[in-house]
């Protein structure tokens, strides 16, 4: 229902997307269906109907798909330049027909992160596949890839920091997810990119998927935060005692 509502209200199609520019510290998403052209949508562009800075939402219909990039998010909406977070959530369906829908590739990228030195990153990947209507071979796959690029380039793939592939293997296990903790070495001016490739999905079915790559705060940072909260609590307690 959400997809139909968005499509009716927005009327956005493949031709409404805009091309990505140079690295300008703006969140950008891109998509490619089959061997078609790569289309992109940047934060604040006409194709982006999310008014929050640091978030992109768009609806795409055409070439055998109707899908809603419900949200791609990064700073300043979530995280910060020093504490990177890059999220993407998509749901959609394939047009009715026989056989498999074309491969769908989705990417999200953000430049301008400033973390320096060895940093742990948490990679969270989730997908919910449809049932196999044609009772064919177990062929639907979702492949996630995560990249850190010290050239600070949009959609840069300088260093792959993680990957995950899910394969559809029955209606009882159609929803699959994983978390990976990896280590990377950003140089203080870098981009993050996540890529999701969906292939082998039957026509006339639905799907949803999510990806998150986020830097894990250092224990020292967490300790400082805890001390700050403790100090705030003690200050409030002392204030209450004086008031009494």
Secondary structure by P-SEA (a helix, b strand, c coil): caaaaaaaacccccccbbbbcccccbbbbbbbccccccccccccccccccccccccccccccccccccccccccccccccccbbbbbbbbbbccccccccccbbbbbbbccbbbbccbbbbbbbbbbbbccccccccccbbbbbbbbcccccccccccccccbbbbbbcccccccccbbbbbbbbbcccbbbbbbbbbccccccccccbbbbbbbbbcaaaaaaaaaaaaaaaaaaaaaaaaac
